[in-house]
């Protein structure tokens, strides 16, 4: 019998997810100026845990608070706040739910930093607004140490697993891609060298956290940019990751320069509606091609909306878990409704009245904050107001974040 959405999923490490639904990682931006967790994290993840998903993936937690994806990220960098981090984890464990910390370094896609942005190689920043500098060998070793430290801290504070973020154009993805990694040392050139940092991090986390702690990786199917990481290279990386002992592989794709991970075409417009159930998810085709090559459970996040498409994807064997993200910004209880049959379809960006491509992401960021504080979700949408609110919030966060380095 093929698995159902409500069936548990046993991972290689022995951990069991209670069902096949994963709440995908979404950046929250509700941390303190010095990048600590807050009571809002516990409130938000408690709501999501009670909503029915088997696994919650956190928004990306940074390994170095000098380089954040956006101000308001949580970072674990000798900045304290472990009690609130533990409360955050405890809330995410409610209702028999797993909560895994997604661990990241943004590299050249940093949203703010008191220093020059860093990357595998010196090159223009995204958007061409300056240059980033190349990491030294000593800094690369320090980055590996920091990833491991954050994973160990995740376990010690009550998170039930960790996910290494190697997708979406962030630092580990930058090392994998020949477009952004132009080094000629042990971390550049061949695919084996470009994958070295990721594989060393995964191996070291597994050793440091023990055999029963779930370790996951989020990986691009491809960069969707000419000259970037290819699908064939991704397949080889997956073989190496399976050998390194990961417990779950999540497939995604794209970067800030190619935002297919949020359902956009290359020009930034929203993707057209899928013509078949099998193509409802953005990366399902690649997962199906990857399946014969991978020995660990697969999850795909991006685009799933109908229960029929989710069920069909499980029945084909192309994947083992379904990632759901933005619909859960609008209603934390959607997964219970879906699994119990009270609804057949989750809300989509296409359902929003007068959708404006550039404002869609701002809208979802704003609704995450409403969920965290218990304020009503906005349904009568003024798109300019959404953009303005998000911009003002991030600008204020940025000012307070940078001030912490000046004091």
N, C-alpha and C positions, 0 to 999 in steps of 0.2 A: 504494500500500500504506500503510495506517495505521501509525504508529510503534509499535514494541514497547518494552517496559520497558528492554531492553538496548541500544536504539539511541542513538547520540550525539545531542546537541542543540547546534546551532550558534546562538550568540547574535548579536544585531545588531552588537556590537563585534568579532566575529570569534572570541571565545573559544569553546571547545568543551567541553561537559560529556560525560563518557564514557558516561553512561546517564541515564535519566529519573527517578532517585530522588534526592530531596533530604532530607538529615537536617535536620529543622526545628529552629529555635532554641529552646533551653530554658535558663533561667537556671541557672547552675552553683553560684554561691556559694562558690567555692573559691579566690578571690583573697586577697591579704594584707589586713591591716587598713587599709593605705594604698592599697588597690585596684590592686595590681600583679598581673600574671600570675604563676603558680607552675609548678613542675615538674609538678604534678598536671594542669594544662591540657594540657601536651604529652603526658603519658601517656594522658589521656582521649581527646584528639582523634586521637592516633596509633592507638588501638584502633578508633575509629570510621572512620578513613580506611582502615585495613586491612580493615574490614568490608564494603566494596563500594559504598557510595553514590557517586554522581557528584559531589555537592556537599554540603559541610558548612556550615551556617549556625551561627555562634557564638551563645552566649547574649548578651544585650544588653550591649554595652560602653558605658559612660557617658561623656558629654562633659564632665561637671563633677562632680568627686568630692564636692562639697558636697551633691549630690542624687543618691542611688542608689536603684535599684529594690529592692535589698536589700544589706546589708553582704556583702562577699565578691564583689561585682561587680568586674570589671576596669573601670578608668577610665583615660582618657588625658588628663591634666590637669597636665602638667609635674611628674609624680610619679615619673619615671624608670622603670626596669624594662624598657627596650627590648630587652635581650638575651633575657630570658625570653619577651617577647612574640614575638620572632623565632623562638625555639625552638618556641613554641606554633604559629606559622604553619607552620614546617617540618614538624612532625609531621602537621598537617592536609593537607599536600601529598603525603604518602606515597601510593603505589599509584595515582598519576595522578589524584588527587582535587583538586577545587577546594575552597578554604576561604575563605568570605566573612565579613568582620566585620560583625555587626549593630550599628548605631550608634543610640543612644537617649538621651533625657532623660525621666525619669518624670513630671515635673510634679507634679500633685497626688496622684499615685499613688506617690510616693517611699516607700520602706520605712524610711528613716532619713535624718536630716540634722541638722547642728548649727545650722541656721537654720530660719526659717519656710518651709514648702513654698511653691512658686510655681506659677502657672497663668496662662492668658491673662487670666482675670478673677478677682477675689476671690470666693471661695465656700467652702462647707463642704468639708472633706476627705471622702474616701470613708469611710463609717462614721460620719460626723458627730462626730468626736472633736476638732474644732477648725476653724480657718479657714486657707486659703492666701491669699497676697497676689497681686495682679496684677503681671505683669512690666512694667517700664518699656520704652519704645521703645529706649533704649540697651541694655538687657538682651536684647531680641529680636535686635538686630544682633549682639550678642556670642554668642548661641546659634547663629546662622547660622555665624559664624566658627569656633566650636568644632566643629560638625559637619564642616566642611570640613577643619579641622586633624586630626581623628581619621581621616577617610578618607585623607588624604595619609599619615598615619603608618601606617595599615594597609598601604598599598601599599609604603611604604619598608621595612617590617618583614617583608614576604613574603606577606601575605594576597593572595589572587588576585582579590578583589572586595570590594565593600561593599554592605550593605543598610541603607537608611534605614527605621527603624521608625516607621511612621505609623498603627499599629493599636493595639488592645487598651486604649484609654483613656489611653495615655501622652501626653506633651506635644504632639507634632505632631497626634495624634488629637484632643486637647483643642482645639487651634486650629481643626480642621475642623468640630467639632460645635457647633451653635448652643446646645446645653445648657450647655456649658462655656466657650464663647467669646461673651461679651456685650459685647465692645469696640465702640466707635463711631469707631475710627480706621482707618488703612489695613490693619489686621490683623483687623478684625471687621465684622460685618454681612453683606454679600453673600458668596456662595460664593467668588467670585473673591478677595475680601479674606481670607476664612478660609483659603483654600488658598495664600495668598501665601508664607508662610514655608516650607512644604514645597517649593513649586516653586522658590523662590529657592535653597534648600539643594541640591536636586537639580541645578539648573543650575550652581551654583558648584562642586559636587563634580565634575561632568563636566568642567568647564573646568580644574580644578586637578589632576585625576588623569589626564587624557588620554583620547583616543578609544578606546583598546584595553583599558581597565580596566573590568570589568563593574560597573555600578551598578544596584541593584535597589531596589524599594520594597515594603514590606509594608503593605497597606491593608485597612481594614475594608470588607466588603460593605455593612454598615450597623451602627449602634450597638445595635440591638435594644432601644432605649429610646424611649418616646414623646417626640417633640420633638427627637430627636437627628439625626445624619447619616442621610439617606435613601439608598436604593439608587440613585435617580435622580441624586442629587448625587455619589455614588461614581462613577457612569458618566462624568459630566462631568470629574471629577478625573482619571480614567484617560485620557481624551482629552488632557488637558493634560500628564500625565506622559509619555505616548508622544511627544508633540511635543517634550518636554524632553530626550528621548534615553535613557530607561531601557532596560535590557537584559532584565529579567525582572520581572514583577509577581507577587507572592504575595498571594493572597486569604485573608483570615481574617475575624474579626468579634468584636464584644463588647468588654467592658472588665471591670475588677474588679467593677463593679456589675451586669454581665450576662455571665456567664462561659460563653458559648456556645463560645468558642475551645477550651475543654477538655472539651467534651461535656456541659455541664450545662444543665438547664432553668433558668428564671428563679428558681425557689425554691432552687437550688443542688444539687438531686438530679441523679444521672447520667441522661443521656438514655436513653430506651428503645432497644432494638435496632432498627436500620433494617429496614424491611420489604422493600426492594428493593436490588439491587446499586447502582443508580444513586444511591441516597440514602445509601449507606454513608458518604460524605464529607459533612461538615457544610455546606460552602459550594459544593458542586458545581453545584447548580441555578443559583446566581448566576453562576458561571464560564461556564456554558453560555449564559446570557443576555448576558453581557458579551462573549463571543467575537467577535461581529460588529463590536464597537466598538473593538477593541484590536489593535494591529499588532505587539506584542511577545509573546514567550513568556509563558505563564501557568502558575503553579504553585498548587496548592491543598493546604493542610495542615490536617489535622483529621479523624480518623475512619477513614481508609483502613486496612483490615486484610486483606482477601482479595486474592490475586493476580488473581482473576477481575474484581473491581470495579475494580482499577487498570487492567487491560488494557482493560476496557470503556470507562472514562473516556477513555483515550487514543484508542481507536478512534472514539469519537463526535466527537473534535476539540474537546471542551469545554476541554481543557487540554493542556499540553505536558510537565508534570513533576508528580510525585507527592511530596508532603511527608510524611515519617514522623518522628514525634518519640518519644512515650513508650515504644513497644515497644523502642526502642534503648537505653533505660535498663536493660533486663533482659538483653539479649544484644547485644553490639556487632557480632556477625557475622551478624545476621539477614538483611541485605540480600543478601549473597552466597548464602545459603541460598535466599532467595526467587527471585533471578534465575536460579540454577542449577536450580530446580525441586525442590529437596530439601524445601521446605515450601510449602504453598499459602495459609497464613494466618498473620498475625502475632498475637502475644498482645494482648489487649484488657483494659482495666480491668474489663470484665464477667466476665473469666475468673478474676479474683482471688477467693480464697475469702472469703466474708463481707464483701464490699466495703462500706466505710463512706465515704460521699461526702466528708465533711470531711477524712478522713485520706488520701484517695487521692493528692492532690498532695504531701503530706508524704512519703508512701512513695516516690514517684518522685524527689523531691529527695534522699532518703537513698540511693537506689540509684545515682544519678549519682556521689555521693561514693565509693561502693563500687567503681564502675567505675574511677574515677580512681586509687584507691589499690591496686587489684587484689584487694580483699576480695570474698568470695563474695556474690552477690546473694541477698537474703532471699526465701524462698518460703513459709516457715511464718510467717504474718503475725499479729502482735499489733497491732491498729490503734491502741490507746492508746499502746503503746510507740513506734510510728512517729511519732505526733503529739508525744509527749514528747521523742523524740530530735531531731526537727526544731526544735521550739521551743527546746530547750536550746542546740542548735548556733547558731541565729540570734541568740539572746539574748547568747551569748558573743561572737559576731562583732560585734554591735551595740555592746557595751561597748568592745571593742578599737578599733572604727572611730571612735567618738566621741572616744575618748582621744587619737587622733592629731591632733585639732583643738585639744585642750587643752594639748598639750605645746609 
